[in-house]
Amino acid sequence: MFRPLTLDHLVLRVVDLDRMQRFYCDVLGCTVERRQAGIGLLQLRAGDALIDLVPVNGPLGRAGGAPPGREGRNLDHFCLRVEPFDEALIRAQLARHGVEAGPVEQRYGAEGEGPSIYLDDPEGNVVELKGPPRA
């Protein structure tokens, strides 16, 4: 029997690759891990995991059908564990990039109950930033 250990990667089909790269790198602090232009794939490092961005007009993206939009999103949301979880620091960083976020709420995650905040990326995907569990 095997068991899952952690999130390895997730794949987002995107309309505007440059805008999405700027958001995930400049706003959330991810870094470019690898580009595979031939198949239309940009992989970003997010701690121990990867966020793959696949343009909908590229070879991989075309295989996925219509682009994400109001009528059908790529996923409900995904969560990035962040440190430090300092609400003022997070809101200041987001504000510098014109990004608004919802209220900080206590939510259950992989490490237990702890603070989190929801925001939208430039194409409407919901991103949760999660802090450490309560003591």
C-alpha positions in Angstrom: 0.0 0.0 0.0 1.2 3.5 -0.7 0.1 6.8 0.7 0.4 10.4 -0.4 3.0 12.5 1.3 2.5 16.1 0.0 1.3 18.1 -3.0 3.9 17.6 -5.9 2.5 19.9 -8.4 -0.7 21.4 -9.9 -1.4 22.5 -13.4 -3.2 25.7 -14.4 -4.4 26.3 -17.9 -3.9 30.0 -18.5 -4.8 32.6 -21.1 -2.1 35.2 -20.5 1.1 33.3 -19.5 3.2 36.5 -19.0 0.7 38.0 -16.6 0.3 34.8 -14.7 4.0 34.4 -14.4 4.4 37.9 -13.0 1.6 37.3 -10.5 3.0 34.0 -9.2 6.6 35.2 -9.2 6.4 38.9 -8.3 3.3 38.8 -6.0 3.6 35.3 -4.4 7.4 34.8 -4.6 7.5 31.7 -6.8 10.6 31.2 -9.0 10.9 29.8 -12.5 12.0 26.2 -12.3 11.9 25.2 -16.0 10.5 26.1 -19.4 9.4 23.6 -22.0 8.4 26.0 -24.8 8.0 23.1 -27.3 5.0 21.7 -25.5 3.9 25.0 -23.9 4.8 24.5 -20.2 6.2 26.9 -17.6 7.0 25.3 -14.2 7.3 27.5 -11.1 8.8 26.5 -7.8 6.5 27.0 -4.8 8.5 25.6 -1.9 8.5 21.8 -2.2 5.9 21.8 -5.0 5.5 23.1 -8.5 2.8 25.2 -10.1 2.7 24.4 -13.9 1.3 27.1 -16.2 0.1 25.8 -19.5 -1.1 28.4 -22.1 -4.4 27.4 -23.6 -3.1 28.2 -27.1 -0.1 25.9 -26.8 0.2 22.2 -27.6 -0.7 21.0 -24.1 -3.3 23.7 -23.5 -5.2 23.0 -26.7 -5.7 19.4 -25.6 -7.6 20.7 -22.5 -10.5 22.3 -24.4 -12.0 25.8 -23.8 -10.0 28.3 -21.7 -10.9 28.9 -18.0 -13.7 31.4 -17.5 -16.8 32.2 -15.5 -18.6 29.2 -17.0 -16.0 26.8 -15.8 -12.9 27.2 -13.7 -9.8 25.1 -13.6 -10.3 24.2 -10.0 -12.1 25.4 -6.8 -8.9 26.7 -5.2 -5.5 25.6 -4.1 -3.5 26.4 -1.0 0.1 27.6 -0.5 1.5 27.3 3.0 3.4 30.5 3.7 5.8 31.7 6.3 5.7 34.0 8.1 2.0 34.4 8.2 1.9 38.1 9.1 -1.4 39.6 8.0 0.0 43.1 7.7 3.1 41.9 5.7 0.9 39.8 3.4 -1.6 42.6 2.8 1.2 45.1 2.1 2.9 42.8 -0.4 -0.4 42.2 -2.2 -1.4 45.9 -2.2 1.9 46.8 -3.8 0.7 44.7 -6.8 -2.9 45.9 -6.7 -4.2 42.6 -5.3 -7.0 42.5 -2.7 -7.6 39.6 -0.4 -10.5 38.5 1.8 -10.4 38.4 5.6 -8.1 36.2 7.6 -10.1 33.2 8.9 -9.2 30.0 10.8 -9.4 27.1 8.4 -8.4 23.5 8.6 -5.5 22.3 6.4 -2.9 19.6 6.2 -1.2 20.7 9.4 -4.4 21.5 11.3 -6.4 24.6 12.1 -4.7 27.9 11.3 -5.0 31.3 9.7 -5.6 31.6 6.0 -6.6 34.3 3.5 -8.1 33.9 0.0 -7.3 35.9 -3.1 -7.7 35.7 -6.8 -5.0 35.4 -9.4 -5.3 37.4 -12.6 -7.4 34.8 -14.3 -9.8 34.2 -11.4 -8.3 31.1 -9.8 -8.7 31.2 -6.1 -5.5 31.0 -4.1 -5.4 30.3 -0.4 -2.4 31.5 1.6 -2.2 29.4 4.8 -0.2 29.9 8.0 1.0 27.5 10.7 -1.5 25.6 12.9 -2.6 27.1 16.1 -0.7 26.0 19.2 
